[in-house]
Amino acid sequence: MSQTPPDRLSSDPRSPFHDAAALERGVGVRFNGQEKTNVEEYCVSEGWVRLPFGKTLDRRGNPMTVKVKGTVEPWFKDGAPPTT
């Protein structure tokens, strides 16, 4: 496996961007200079993350999410986080 996380990654197993091997390894995400621990999905090339919106759930019981645009910097947690 490479040392860089995928360009797009989702924690939802039904998503085509779900990568169980990368998630097992642990992926950290820095968004606009702050480390986020509640990211549901991210895309580096398009510059957005999906974050849960409060404690609201959709009809399937999944958290409601909001897409926020900005600078996304993922890294594998078994390595050192990127420095800015």
mmCIF file of the N, C-alpha and C atoms, coordinates in Angstrom:
data_MODEL
# 
_entry.id   MODEL 
# 
loop_
_atom_site.group_PDB 
_atom_site.id 
_atom_site.type_symbol 
_atom_site.label_atom_id 
_atom_site.label_alt_id 
_atom_site.label_comp_id 
_atom_site.label_asym_id 
_atom_site.label_entity_id 
_atom_site.label_seq_id 
_atom_site.pdbx_PDB_ins_code 
_atom_site.Cartn_x 
_atom_site.Cartn_y 
_atom_site.Cartn_z 
_atom_site.occupancy 
_atom_site.B_iso_or_equiv 
_atom_site.pdbx_formal_charge 
_atom_site.auth_seq_id 
_atom_site.auth_comp_id 
_atom_site.auth_asym_id 
_atom_site.auth_atom_id 
_atom_site.pdbx_PDB_model_num 
ATOM 1   N N  . MET A 1 1  ? 0.840   -1.180 0.000  1.00 0.00 ? 1  MET A N  1 
ATOM 2   C CA . MET A 1 1  ? 0.000   0.000  0.000  1.00 0.00 ? 1  MET A CA 1 
ATOM 3   C C  . MET A 1 1  ? 0.887   1.247  0.000  1.00 0.00 ? 1  MET A C  1 
ATOM 4   N N  . SER A 1 2  ? 0.423   2.296  -0.642 1.00 0.00 ? 2  SER A N  1 
ATOM 5   C CA . SER A 1 2  ? 1.233   3.512  -0.756 1.00 0.00 ? 2  SER A CA 1 
ATOM 6   C C  . SER A 1 2  ? 1.253   4.284  0.560  1.00 0.00 ? 2  SER A C  1 
ATOM 7   N N  . GLN A 1 3  ? 2.122   5.268  0.628  1.00 0.00 ? 3  GLN A N  1 
ATOM 8   C CA . GLN A 1 3  ? 2.257   6.084  1.838  1.00 0.00 ? 3  GLN A CA 1 
ATOM 9   C C  . GLN A 1 3  ? 1.273   7.246  1.861  1.00 0.00 ? 3  GLN A C  1 
ATOM 10  N N  . THR A 1 4  ? 0.589   7.515  0.745  1.00 0.00 ? 4  THR A N  1 
ATOM 11  C CA . THR A 1 4  ? -0.383  8.606  0.708  1.00 0.00 ? 4  THR A CA 1 
ATOM 12  C C  . THR A 1 4  ? -1.793  8.030  0.694  1.00 0.00 ? 4  THR A C  1 
ATOM 13  N N  . PRO A 1 5  ? -2.707  8.623  1.442  1.00 0.00 ? 5  PRO A N  1 
ATOM 14  C CA . PRO A 1 5  ? -4.092  8.156  1.442  1.00 0.00 ? 5  PRO A CA 1 
ATOM 15  C C  . PRO A 1 5  ? -4.739  8.414  0.090  1.00 0.00 ? 5  PRO A C  1 
ATOM 16  N N  . PRO A 1 6  ? -5.856  7.740  -0.198 1.00 0.00 ? 6  PRO A N  1 
ATOM 17  C CA . PRO A 1 6  ? -6.539  7.956  -1.476 1.00 0.00 ? 6  PRO A CA 1 
ATOM 18  C C  . PRO A 1 6  ? -7.058  9.388  -1.609 1.00 0.00 ? 6  PRO A C  1 
ATOM 19  N N  . ASP A 1 7  ? -7.267  9.815  -2.853 1.00 0.00 ? 7  ASP A N  1 
ATOM 20  C CA . ASP A 1 7  ? -7.767  11.158 -3.131 1.00 0.00 ? 7  ASP A CA 1 
ATOM 21  C C  . ASP A 1 7  ? -9.165  11.358 -2.547 1.00 0.00 ? 7  ASP A C  1 
ATOM 22  N N  . ARG A 1 8  ? -9.980  10.319 -2.586 1.00 0.00 ? 8  ARG A N  1 
ATOM 23  C CA . ARG A 1 8  ? -11.331 10.402 -2.056 1.00 0.00 ? 8  ARG A CA 1 
ATOM 24  C C  . ARG A 1 8  ? -11.598 9.155  -1.218 1.00 0.00 ? 8  ARG A C  1 
ATOM 25  N N  . LEU A 1 9  ? -12.150 9.343  -0.032 1.00 0.00 ? 9  LEU A N  1 
ATOM 26  C CA . LEU A 1 9  ? -12.374 8.226  0.880  1.00 0.00 ? 9  LEU A CA 1 
ATOM 27  C C  . LEU A 1 9  ? -13.650 8.451  1.665  1.00 0.00 ? 9  LEU A C  1 
ATOM 28  N N  . SER A 1 10 ? -14.420 7.372  1.853  1.00 0.00 ? 10 SER A N  1 
ATOM 29  C CA . SER A 1 10 ? -15.669 7.439  2.597  1.00 0.00 ? 10 SER A CA 1 
ATOM 30  C C  . SER A 1 10 ? -15.669 6.365  3.677  1.00 0.00 ? 10 SER A C  1 
ATOM 31  N N  . SER A 1 11 ? -16.273 6.673  4.809  1.00 0.00 ? 11 SER A N  1 
ATOM 32  C CA . SER A 1 11 ? -16.381 5.690  5.881  1.00 0.00 ? 11 SER A CA 1 
ATOM 33  C C  . SER A 1 11 ? -17.634 4.825  5.741  1.00 0.00 ? 11 SER A C  1 
ATOM 34  N N  . ASP A 1 12 ? -18.518 5.158  4.804  1.00 0.00 ? 12 ASP A N  1 
ATOM 35  C CA . ASP A 1 12 ? -19.757 4.400  4.572  1.00 0.00 ? 12 ASP A CA 1 
ATOM 36  C C  . ASP A 1 12 ? -19.448 3.181  3.702  1.00 0.00 ? 12 ASP A C  1 
ATOM 37  N N  . PRO A 1 13 ? -19.708 1.965  4.193  1.00 0.00 ? 13 PRO A N  1 
ATOM 38  C CA . PRO A 1 13 ? -19.384 0.764  3.408  1.00 0.00 ? 13 PRO A CA 1 
ATOM 39  C C  . PRO A 1 13 ? -20.184 0.637  2.111  1.00 0.00 ? 13 PRO A C  1 
ATOM 40  N N  . ARG A 1 14 ? -21.292 1.336  1.978  1.00 0.00 ? 14 ARG A N  1 
ATOM 41  C CA . ARG A 1 14 ? -22.089 1.260  0.746  1.00 0.00 ? 14 ARG A CA 1 
ATOM 42  C C  . ARG A 1 14 ? -21.548 2.173  -0.341 1.00 0.00 ? 14 ARG A C  1 
ATOM 43  N N  . SER A 1 15 ? -20.629 3.050  -0.009 1.00 0.00 ? 15 SER A N  1 
ATOM 44  C CA . SER A 1 15 ? -20.081 4.006  -0.968 1.00 0.00 ? 15 SER A CA 1 
ATOM 45  C C  . SER A 1 15 ? -19.056 3.338  -1.883 1.00 0.00 ? 15 SER A C  1 
ATOM 46  N N  . PRO A 1 16 ? -18.988 3.745  -3.152 1.00 0.00 ? 16 PRO A N  1 
ATOM 47  C CA . PRO A 1 16 ? -17.942 3.195  -4.025 1.00 0.00 ? 16 PRO A CA 1 
ATOM 48  C C  . PRO A 1 16 ? -16.546 3.698  -3.649 1.00 0.00 ? 16 PRO A C  1 
ATOM 49  N N  . PHE A 1 17 ? -16.455 4.707  -2.792 1.00 0.00 ? 17 PHE A N  1 
ATOM 50  C CA . PHE A 1 17 ? -15.169 5.259  -2.365 1.00 0.00 ? 17 PHE A CA 1 
ATOM 51  C C  . PHE A 1 17 ? -14.734 4.715  -1.009 1.00 0.00 ? 17 PHE A C  1 
ATOM 52  N N  . HIS A 1 18 ? -15.387 3.688  -0.510 1.00 0.00 ? 18 HIS A N  1 
ATOM 53  C CA . HIS A 1 18 ? -15.024 3.051  0.759  1.00 0.00 ? 18 HIS A CA 1 
ATOM 54  C C  . HIS A 1 18 ? -13.811 2.151  0.527  1.00 0.00 ? 18 HIS A C  1 
ATOM 55  N N  . ASP A 1 19 ? -12.782 2.306  1.344  1.00 0.00 ? 19 ASP A N  1 
ATOM 56  C CA . ASP A 1 19 ? -11.572 1.490  1.264  1.00 0.00 ? 19 ASP A CA 1 
ATOM 57  C C  . ASP A 1 19 ? -11.265 0.974  2.667  1.00 0.00 ? 19 ASP A C  1 
ATOM 58  N N  . ALA A 1 20 ? -11.643 -0.275 2.930  1.00 0.00 ? 20 ALA A N  1 
ATOM 59  C CA . ALA A 1 20 ? -11.502 -0.847 4.268  1.00 0.00 ? 20 ALA A CA 1 
ATOM 60  C C  . ALA A 1 20 ? -10.032 -0.930 4.697  1.00 0.00 ? 20 ALA A C  1 
ATOM 61  N N  . ALA A 1 21 ? -9.134  -1.230 3.768  1.00 0.00 ? 21 ALA A N  1 
ATOM 62  C CA . ALA A 1 21 ? -7.715  -1.346 4.114  1.00 0.00 ? 21 ALA A CA 1 
ATOM 63  C C  . ALA A 1 21 ? -7.160  -0.008 4.590  1.00 0.00 ? 21 ALA A C  1 
ATOM 64  N N  . ALA A 1 22 ? -7.526  1.073  3.925  1.00 0.00 ? 22 ALA A N  1 
ATOM 65  C CA . ALA A 1 22 ? -7.045  2.399  4.331  1.00 0.00 ? 22 ALA A CA 1 
ATOM 66  C C  . ALA A 1 22 ? -7.648  2.801  5.670  1.00 0.00 ? 22 ALA A C  1 
ATOM 67  N N  . LEU A 1 23 ? -8.915  2.493  5.889  1.00 0.00 ? 23 LEU A N  1 
ATOM 68  C CA . LEU A 1 23 ? -9.564  2.853  7.151  1.00 0.00 ? 23 LEU A CA 1 
ATOM 69  C C  . LEU A 1 23 ? -9.005  2.055  8.321  1.00 0.00 ? 23 LEU A C  1 
ATOM 70  N N  . GLU A 1 24 ? -8.635  0.792  8.091  1.00 0.00 ? 24 GLU A N  1 
ATOM 71  C CA . GLU A 1 24 ? -8.019  -0.013 9.147  1.00 0.00 ? 24 GLU A CA 1 
ATOM 72  C C  . GLU A 1 24 ? -6.666  0.578  9.548  1.00 0.00 ? 24 GLU A C  1 
ATOM 73  N N  . ARG A 1 25 ? -5.972  1.099  8.576  1.00 0.00 ? 25 ARG A N  1 
ATOM 74  C CA . ARG A 1 25 ? -4.662  1.710  8.837  1.00 0.00 ? 25 ARG A CA 1 
ATOM 75  C C  . ARG A 1 25 ? -4.796  3.006  9.621  1.00 0.00 ? 25 ARG A C  1 
ATOM 76  N N  . GLY A 1 26 ? -5.942  3.662  9.497  1.00 0.00 ? 26 GLY A N  1 
ATOM 77  C CA . GLY A 1 26 ? -6.201  4.902  10.210 1.00 0.00 ? 26 GLY A CA 1 
ATOM 78  C C  . GLY A 1 26 ? -5.844  6.110  9.365  1.00 0.00 ? 26 GLY A C  1 
ATOM 79  N N  . VAL A 1 27 ? -6.817  6.950  9.087  1.00 0.00 ? 27 VAL A N  1 
ATOM 80  C CA . VAL A 1 27 ? -6.588  8.137  8.273  1.00 0.00 ? 27 VAL A CA 1 
ATOM 81  C C  . VAL A 1 27 ? -6.960  9.361  9.093  1.00 0.00 ? 27 VAL A C  1 
ATOM 82  N N  . GLY A 1 28 ? -6.028  10.284 9.222  1.00 0.00 ? 28 GLY A N  1 
ATOM 83  C CA . GLY A 1 28 ? -6.292  11.558 9.870  1.00 0.00 ? 28 GLY A CA 1 
ATOM 84  C C  . GLY A 1 28 ? -6.556  12.604 8.801  1.00 0.00 ? 28 GLY A C  1 
ATOM 85  N N  . VAL A 1 29 ? -7.403  13.582 9.120  1.00 0.00 ? 29 VAL A N  1 
ATOM 86  C CA . VAL A 1 29 ? -7.732  14.628 8.154  1.00 0.00 ? 29 VAL A CA 1 
ATOM 87  C C  . VAL A 1 29 ? -7.553  15.987 8.815  1.00 0.00 ? 29 VAL A C  1 
ATOM 88  N N  . ARG A 1 30 ? -6.781  16.841 8.158  1.00 0.00 ? 30 ARG A N  1 
ATOM 89  C CA . ARG A 1 30 ? -6.647  18.239 8.576  1.00 0.00 ? 30 ARG A CA 1 
ATOM 90  C C  . ARG A 1 30 ? -7.435  19.050 7.554  1.00 0.00 ? 30 ARG A C  1 
ATOM 91  N N  . PHE A 1 31 ? -8.423  19.823 8.046  1.00 0.00 ? 31 PHE A N  1 
ATOM 92  C CA . PHE A 1 31 ? -9.280  20.625 7.184  1.00 0.00 ? 31 PHE A CA 1 
ATOM 93  C C  . PHE A 1 31 ? -9.119  22.088 7.557  1.00 0.00 ? 31 PHE A C  1 
ATOM 94  N N  . ASN A 1 32 ? -8.679  22.901 6.602  1.00 0.00 ? 32 ASN A N  1 
ATOM 95  C CA . ASN A 1 32 ? -8.412  24.329 6.819  1.00 0.00 ? 32 ASN A CA 1 
ATOM 96  C C  . ASN A 1 32 ? -7.510  24.561 8.034  1.00 0.00 ? 32 ASN A C  1 
ATOM 97  N N  . GLY A 1 33 ? -6.504  23.700 8.184  1.00 0.00 ? 33 GLY A N  1 
ATOM 98  C CA . GLY A 1 33 ? -5.525  23.874 9.251  1.00 0.00 ? 33 GLY A CA 1 
ATOM 99  C C  . GLY A 1 33 ? -5.905  23.278 10.599 1.00 0.00 ? 33 GLY A C  1 
ATOM 100 N N  . GLN A 1 34 ? -7.110  22.692 10.728 1.00 0.00 ? 34 GLN A N  1 
ATOM 101 C CA . GLN A 1 34 ? -7.535  22.079 11.988 1.00 0.00 ? 34 GLN A CA 1 
ATOM 102 C C  . GLN A 1 34 ? -7.771  20.593 11.784 1.00 0.00 ? 34 GLN A C  1 
ATOM 103 N N  . GLU A 1 35 ? -7.290  19.791 12.735 1.00 0.00 ? 35 GLU A N  1 
ATOM 104 C CA . GLU A 1 35 ? -7.505  18.354 12.649 1.00 0.00 ? 35 GLU A CA 1 
ATOM 105 C C  . GLU A 1 35 ? -8.961  18.037 12.992 1.00 0.00 ? 35 GLU A C  1 
ATOM 106 N N  . LYS A 1 36 ? -9.610  17.277 12.115 1.00 0.00 ? 36 LYS A N  1 
ATOM 107 C CA . LYS A 1 36 ? -11.007 16.885 12.312 1.00 0.00 ? 36 LYS A CA 1 
ATOM 108 C C  . LYS A 1 36 ? -11.070 15.386 12.574 1.00 0.00 ? 36 LYS A C  1 
ATOM 109 N N  . THR A 1 37 ? -11.876 14.997 13.551 1.00 0.00 ? 37 THR A N  1 
ATOM 110 C CA . THR A 1 37 ? -12.020 13.581 13.883 1.00 0.00 ? 37 THR A CA 1 
ATOM 111 C C  . THR A 1 37 ? -13.376 13.033 13.484 1.00 0.00 ? 37 THR A C  1 
ATOM 112 N N  . ASN A 1 38 ? -14.270 13.874 12.962 1.00 0.00 ? 38 ASN A N  1 
ATOM 113 C CA . ASN A 1 38 ? -15.631 13.434 12.648 1.00 0.00 ? 38 ASN A CA 1 
ATOM 114 C C  . ASN A 1 38 ? -15.942 13.490 11.158 1.00 0.00 ? 38 ASN A C  1 
ATOM 115 N N  . VAL A 1 39 ? -14.942 13.334 10.299 1.00 0.00 ? 39 VAL A N  1 
ATOM 116 C CA . VAL A 1 39 ? -15.142 13.404 8.854  1.00 0.00 ? 39 VAL A CA 1 
ATOM 117 C C  . VAL A 1 39 ? -15.762 12.101 8.356  1.00 0.00 ? 39 VAL A C  1 
ATOM 118 N N  . GLU A 1 40 ? -16.876 12.211 7.630  1.00 0.00 ? 40 GLU A N  1 
ATOM 119 C CA . GLU A 1 40 ? -17.543 11.035 7.059  1.00 0.00 ? 40 GLU A CA 1 
ATOM 120 C C  . GLU A 1 40 ? -16.962 10.688 5.688  1.00 0.00 ? 40 GLU A C  1 
ATOM 121 N N  . GLU A 1 41 ? -16.603 11.714 4.913  1.00 0.00 ? 41 GLU A N  1 
ATOM 122 C CA . GLU A 1 41 ? -16.061 11.519 3.565  1.00 0.00 ? 41 GLU A CA 1 
ATOM 123 C C  . GLU A 1 41 ? -15.237 12.756 3.211  1.00 0.00 ? 41 GLU A C  1 
ATOM 124 N N  . TYR A 1 42 ? -14.209 12.568 2.376  1.00 0.00 ? 42 TYR A N  1 
ATOM 125 C CA . TYR A 1 42 ? -13.424 13.713 1.927  1.00 0.00 ? 42 TYR A CA 1 
ATOM 126 C C  . TYR A 1 42 ? -12.997 13.510 0.485  1.00 0.00 ? 42 TYR A C  1 
ATOM 127 N N  . CYS A 1 43 ? -12.655 14.617 -0.180 1.00 0.00 ? 43 CYS A N  1 
ATOM 128 C CA . CYS A 1 43 ? -12.084 14.602 -1.526 1.00 0.00 ? 43 CYS A CA 1 
ATOM 129 C C  . CYS A 1 43 ? -11.025 15.695 -1.587 1.00 0.00 ? 43 CYS A C  1 
ATOM 130 N N  . VAL A 1 44 ? -9.777  15.303 -1.800 1.00 0.00 ? 44 VAL A N  1 
ATOM 131 C CA . VAL A 1 44 ? -8.671  16.250 -1.814 1.00 0.00 ? 44 VAL A CA 1 
ATOM 132 C C  . VAL A 1 44 ? -8.700  17.084 -3.090 1.00 0.00 ? 44 VAL A C  1 
ATOM 133 N N  . SER A 1 45 ? -8.896  16.451 -4.256 1.00 0.00 ? 45 SER A N  1 
ATOM 134 C CA . SER A 1 45 ? -8.821  17.165 -5.529 1.00 0.00 ? 45 SER A CA 1 
ATOM 135 C C  . SER A 1 45 ? -9.933  18.205 -5.676 1.00 0.00 ? 45 SER A C  1 
ATOM 136 N N  . GLU A 1 46 ? -11.119 17.933 -5.137 1.00 0.00 ? 46 GLU A N  1 
ATOM 137 C CA . GLU A 1 46 ? -12.227 18.883 -5.220 1.00 0.00 ? 46 GLU A CA 1 
ATOM 138 C C  . GLU A 1 46 ? -12.263 19.817 -4.009 1.00 0.00 ? 46 GLU A C  1 
ATOM 139 N N  . GLY A 1 47 ? -11.546 19.485 -2.941 1.00 0.00 ? 47 GLY A N  1 
ATOM 140 C CA . GLY A 1 47 ? -11.419 20.349 -1.773 1.00 0.00 ? 47 GLY A CA 1 
ATOM 141 C C  . GLY A 1 47 ? -12.666 20.433 -0.908 1.00 0.00 ? 47 GLY A C  1 
ATOM 142 N N  . TRP A 1 48 ? -13.203 19.293 -0.455 1.00 0.00 ? 48 TRP A N  1 
ATOM 143 C CA . TRP A 1 48 ? -14.361 19.308 0.435  1.00 0.00 ? 48 TRP A CA 1 
ATOM 144 C C  . TRP A 1 48 ? -14.330 18.115 1.390  1.00 0.00 ? 48 TRP A C  1 
ATOM 145 N N  . VAL A 1 49 ? -15.075 18.260 2.479  1.00 0.00 ? 49 VAL A N  1 
ATOM 146 C CA . VAL A 1 49 ? -15.295 17.177 3.440  1.00 0.00 ? 49 VAL A CA 1 
ATOM 147 C C  . VAL A 1 49 ? -16.779 17.131 3.769  1.00 0.00 ? 49 VAL A C  1 
ATOM 148 N N  . ARG A 1 50 ? -17.251 15.966 4.174  1.00 0.00 ? 50 ARG A N  1 
ATOM 149 C CA . ARG A 1 50 ? -18.616 15.816 4.673  1.00 0.00 ? 50 ARG A CA 1 
ATOM 150 C C  . ARG A 1 50 ? -18.534 15.608 6.182  1.00 0.00 ? 50 ARG A C  1 
ATOM 151 N N  . LEU A 1 51 ? -19.220 16.477 6.921  1.00 0.00 ? 51 LEU A N  1 
ATOM 152 C CA . LEU A 1 51 ? -19.231 16.421 8.377  1.00 0.00 ? 51 LEU A CA 1 
ATOM 153 C C  . LEU A 1 51 ? -20.652 16.190 8.867  1.00 0.00 ? 51 LEU A C  1 
ATOM 154 N N  . PRO A 1 52 ? -20.827 15.468 9.977  1.00 0.00 ? 52 PRO A N  1 
ATOM 155 C CA . PRO A 1 52 ? -22.171 15.286 10.525 1.00 0.00 ? 52 PRO A CA 1 
ATOM 156 C C  . PRO A 1 52 ? -22.768 16.615 10.971 1.00 0.00 ? 52 PRO A C  1 
ATOM 157 N N  . PHE A 1 53 ? -24.068 16.736 10.790 1.00 0.00 ? 53 PHE A N  1 
ATOM 158 C CA . PHE A 1 53 ? -24.780 17.964 11.126 1.00 0.00 ? 53 PHE A CA 1 
ATOM 159 C C  . PHE A 1 53 ? -25.564 17.734 12.406 1.00 0.00 ? 53 PHE A C  1 
ATOM 160 N N  . GLY A 1 54 ? -24.954 18.017 13.554 1.00 0.00 ? 54 GLY A N  1 
ATOM 161 C CA . GLY A 1 54 ? -25.605 17.809 14.844 1.00 0.00 ? 54 GLY A CA 1 
ATOM 162 C C  . GLY A 1 54 ? -25.840 16.329 15.112 1.00 0.00 ? 54 GLY A C  1 
ATOM 163 N N  . LYS A 1 55 ? -26.943 16.036 15.788 1.00 0.00 ? 55 LYS A N  1 
ATOM 164 C CA . LYS A 1 55 ? -27.282 14.649 16.108 1.00 0.00 ? 55 LYS A CA 1 
ATOM 165 C C  . LYS A 1 55 ? -28.425 14.139 15.246 1.00 0.00 ? 55 LYS A C  1 
ATOM 166 N N  . THR A 1 56 ? -28.729 14.869 14.168 1.00 0.00 ? 56 THR A N  1 
ATOM 167 C CA . THR A 1 56 ? -29.835 14.526 13.281 1.00 0.00 ? 56 THR A CA 1 
ATOM 168 C C  . THR A 1 56 ? -29.499 13.293 12.460 1.00 0.00 ? 56 THR A C  1 
ATOM 169 N N  . LEU A 1 57 ? -30.482 12.394 12.299 1.00 0.00 ? 57 LEU A N  1 
ATOM 170 C CA . LEU A 1 57 ? -30.315 11.181 11.507 1.00 0.00 ? 57 LEU A CA 1 
ATOM 171 C C  . LEU A 1 57 ? -31.266 11.212 10.313 1.00 0.00 ? 57 LEU A C  1 
ATOM 172 N N  . ASP A 1 58 ? -30.847 10.559 9.226  1.00 0.00 ? 58 ASP A N  1 
ATOM 173 C CA . ASP A 1 58 ? -31.746 10.447 8.089  1.00 0.00 ? 58 ASP A CA 1 
ATOM 174 C C  . ASP A 1 58 ? -32.681 9.252  8.300  1.00 0.00 ? 58 ASP A C  1 
ATOM 175 N N  . ARG A 1 59 ? -33.515 8.959  7.320  1.00 0.00 ? 59 ARG A N  1 
ATOM 176 C CA . ARG A 1 59 ? -34.512 7.899  7.493  1.00 0.00 ? 59 ARG A CA 1 
ATOM 177 C C  . ARG A 1 59 ? -33.910 6.510  7.580  1.00 0.00 ? 59 ARG A C  1 
ATOM 178 N N  . ARG A 1 60 ? -32.648 6.354  7.195  1.00 0.00 ? 60 ARG A N  1 
ATOM 179 C CA . ARG A 1 60 ? -31.974 5.059  7.296  1.00 0.00 ? 60 ARG A CA 1 
ATOM 180 C C  . ARG A 1 60 ? -31.155 4.930  8.577  1.00 0.00 ? 60 ARG A C  1 
ATOM 181 N N  . GLY A 1 61 ? -31.148 5.976  9.399  1.00 0.00 ? 61 GLY A N  1 
ATOM 182 C CA . GLY A 1 61 ? -30.419 5.949  10.659 1.00 0.00 ? 61 GLY A CA 1 
ATOM 183 C C  . GLY A 1 61 ? -28.985 6.432  10.562 1.00 0.00 ? 61 GLY A C  1 
ATOM 184 N N  . ASN A 1 62 ? -28.592 6.936  9.397  1.00 0.00 ? 62 ASN A N  1 
ATOM 185 C CA . ASN A 1 62 ? -27.245 7.473  9.218  1.00 0.00 ? 62 ASN A CA 1 
ATOM 186 C C  . ASN A 1 62 ? -27.244 8.955  9.588  1.00 0.00 ? 62 ASN A C  1 
ATOM 187 N N  . PRO A 1 63 ? -26.111 9.473  10.044 1.00 0.00 ? 63 PRO A N  1 
ATOM 188 C CA . PRO A 1 63 ? -26.076 10.900 10.398 1.00 0.00 ? 63 PRO A CA 1 
ATOM 189 C C  . PRO A 1 63 ? -26.264 11.777 9.163  1.00 0.00 ? 63 PRO A C  1 
ATOM 190 N N  . MET A 1 64 ? -27.005 12.880 9.346  1.00 0.00 ? 64 MET A N  1 
ATOM 191 C CA . MET A 1 64 ? -27.132 13.871 8.278  1.00 0.00 ? 64 MET A CA 1 
ATOM 192 C C  . MET A 1 64 ? -25.789 14.577 8.163  1.00 0.00 ? 64 MET A C  1 
ATOM 193 N N  . THR A 1 65 ? -25.363 14.845 6.939  1.00 0.00 ? 65 THR A N  1 
ATOM 194 C CA . THR A 1 65 ? -24.065 15.464 6.731  1.00 0.00 ? 65 THR A CA 1 
ATOM 195 C C  . THR A 1 65 ? -24.195 16.758 5.946  1.00 0.00 ? 65 THR A C  1 
ATOM 196 N N  . VAL A 1 66 ? -23.185 17.581 6.075  1.00 0.00 ? 66 VAL A N  1 
ATOM 197 C CA . VAL A 1 66 ? -23.089 18.824 5.324  1.00 0.00 ? 66 VAL A CA 1 
ATOM 198 C C  . VAL A 1 66 ? -21.731 18.837 4.636  1.00 0.00 ? 66 VAL A C  1 
ATOM 199 N N  . LYS A 1 67 ? -21.714 19.273 3.365  1.00 0.00 ? 67 LYS A N  1 
ATOM 200 C CA . LYS A 1 67 ? -20.467 19.352 2.603  1.00 0.00 ? 67 LYS A CA 1 
ATOM 201 C C  . LYS A 1 67 ? -19.872 20.743 2.796  1.00 0.00 ? 67 LYS A C  1 
ATOM 202 N N  . VAL A 1 68 ? -18.608 20.779 3.231  1.00 0.00 ? 68 VAL A N  1 
ATOM 203 C CA . VAL A 1 68 ? -17.919 22.029 3.493  1.00 0.00 ? 68 VAL A CA 1 
ATOM 204 C C  . VAL A 1 68 ? -16.667 22.077 2.611  1.00 0.00 ? 68 VAL A C  1 
ATOM 205 N N  . LYS A 1 69 ? -16.455 23.198 1.930  1.00 0.00 ? 69 LYS A N  1 
ATOM 206 C CA . LYS A 1 69 ? -15.309 23.332 1.035  1.00 0.00 ? 69 LYS A CA 1 
ATOM 207 C C  . LYS A 1 69 ? -14.141 24.023 1.731  1.00 0.00 ? 69 LYS A C  1 
ATOM 208 N N  . GLY A 1 70 ? -12.931 23.584 1.378  1.00 0.00 ? 70 GLY A N  1 
ATOM 209 C CA . GLY A 1 70 ? -11.724 24.161 1.955  1.00 0.00 ? 70 GLY A CA 1 
ATOM 210 C C  . GLY A 1 70 ? -10.520 23.308 1.601  1.00 0.00 ? 70 GLY A C  1 
ATOM 211 N N  . THR A 1 71 ? -9.430  23.492 2.316  1.00 0.00 ? 71 THR A N  1 
ATOM 212 C CA . THR A 1 71 ? -8.193  22.754 2.084  1.00 0.00 ? 71 THR A CA 1 
ATOM 213 C C  . THR A 1 71 ? -8.215  21.456 2.879  1.00 0.00 ? 71 THR A C  1 
ATOM 214 N N  . VAL A 1 72 ? -8.019  20.323 2.192  1.00 0.00 ? 72 VAL A N  1 
ATOM 215 C CA . VAL A 1 72 ? -8.065  18.996 2.813  1.00 0.00 ? 72 VAL A CA 1 
ATOM 216 C C  . VAL A 1 72 ? -6.680  18.370 2.744  1.00 0.00 ? 72 VAL A C  1 
ATOM 217 N N  . GLU A 1 73 ? -6.163  17.925 3.902  1.00 0.00 ? 73 GLU A N  1 
ATOM 218 C CA . GLU A 1 73 ? -4.857  17.274 3.980  1.00 0.00 ? 73 GLU A CA 1 
ATOM 219 C C  . GLU A 1 73 ? -4.990  15.970 4.755  1.00 0.00 ? 73 GLU A C  1 
ATOM 220 N N  . PRO A 1 74 ? -5.145  14.827 4.066  1.00 0.00 ? 74 PRO A N  1 
ATOM 221 C CA . PRO A 1 74 ? -5.210  13.540 4.774  1.00 0.00 ? 74 PRO A CA 1 
ATOM 222 C C  . PRO A 1 74 ? -3.821  12.941 4.983  1.00 0.00 ? 74 PRO A C  1 
ATOM 223 N N  . TRP A 1 75 ? -3.698  12.085 5.994  1.00 0.00 ? 75 TRP A N  1 
ATOM 224 C CA . TRP A 1 75 ? -2.462  11.345 6.240  1.00 0.00 ? 75 TRP A CA 1 
ATOM 225 C C  . TRP A 1 75 ? -2.826  10.054 6.961  1.00 0.00 ? 75 TRP A C  1 
ATOM 226 N N  . PHE A 1 76 ? -1.932  9.080  6.856  1.00 0.00 ? 76 PHE A N  1 
ATOM 227 C CA . PHE A 1 76 ? -2.121  7.833  7.590  1.00 0.00 ? 76 PHE A CA 1 
ATOM 228 C C  . PHE A 1 76 ? -1.642  8.034  9.012  1.00 0.00 ? 76 PHE A C  1 
ATOM 229 N N  . LYS A 1 77 ? -2.414  7.584  9.979  1.00 0.00 ? 77 LYS A N  1 
ATOM 230 C CA . LYS A 1 77 ? -2.079  7.797  11.384 1.00 0.00 ? 77 LYS A CA 1 
ATOM 231 C C  . LYS A 1 77 ? -0.882  6.982  11.841 1.00 0.00 ? 77 LYS A C  1 
ATOM 232 N N  . ASP A 1 78 ? -0.513  5.927  11.105 1.00 0.00 ? 78 ASP A N  1 
ATOM 233 C CA . ASP A 1 78 ? 0.658   5.167  11.512 1.00 0.00 ? 78 ASP A CA 1 
ATOM 234 C C  . ASP A 1 78 ? 1.952   5.893  11.138 1.00 0.00 ? 78 ASP A C  1 
ATOM 235 N N  . GLY A 1 79 ? 1.839   6.976  10.380 1.00 0.00 ? 79 GLY A N  1 
ATOM 236 C CA . GLY A 1 79 ? 2.978   7.845  10.046 1.00 0.00 ? 79 GLY A CA 1 
ATOM 237 C C  . GLY A 1 79 ? 2.809   9.176  10.778 1.00 0.00 ? 79 GLY A C  1 
ATOM 238 N N  . ALA A 1 80 ? 3.702   10.090 10.531 1.00 0.00 ? 80 ALA A N  1 
ATOM 239 C CA . ALA A 1 80 ? 3.623   11.393 11.174 1.00 0.00 ? 80 ALA A CA 1 
ATOM 240 C C  . ALA A 1 80 ? 2.639   12.303 10.432 1.00 0.00 ? 80 ALA A C  1 
ATOM 241 N N  . PRO A 1 81 ? 1.896   13.167 11.152 1.00 0.00 ? 81 PRO A N  1 
ATOM 242 C CA . PRO A 1 81 ? 0.985   14.087 10.469 1.00 0.00 ? 81 PRO A CA 1 
ATOM 243 C C  . PRO A 1 81 ? 1.756   15.121 9.671  1.00 0.00 ? 81 PRO A C  1 
ATOM 244 N N  . PRO A 1 82 ? 1.135   15.638 8.601  1.00 0.00 ? 82 PRO A N  1 
ATOM 245 C CA . PRO A 1 82 ? 1.850   16.643 7.796  1.00 0.00 ? 82 PRO A CA 1 
ATOM 246 C C  . PRO A 1 82 ? 2.051   17.927 8.587  1.00 0.00 ? 82 PRO A C  1 
ATOM 247 N N  . THR A 1 83 ? 3.143   18.593 8.337  1.00 0.00 ? 83 THR A N  1 
ATOM 248 C CA . THR A 1 83 ? 3.404   19.863 9.014  1.00 0.00 ? 83 THR A CA 1 
ATOM 249 C C  . THR A 1 83 ? 3.088   21.002 8.074  1.00 0.00 ? 83 THR A C  1 
ATOM 250 N N  . THR A 1 84 ? 2.569   22.084 8.630  1.00 0.00 ? 84 THR A N  1 
ATOM 251 C CA . THR A 1 84 ? 2.254   23.248 7.803  1.00 0.00 ? 84 THR A CA 1 
ATOM 252 C C  . THR A 1 84 ? 3.074   24.430 8.185  1.00 0.00 ? 84 THR A C  1 
# 
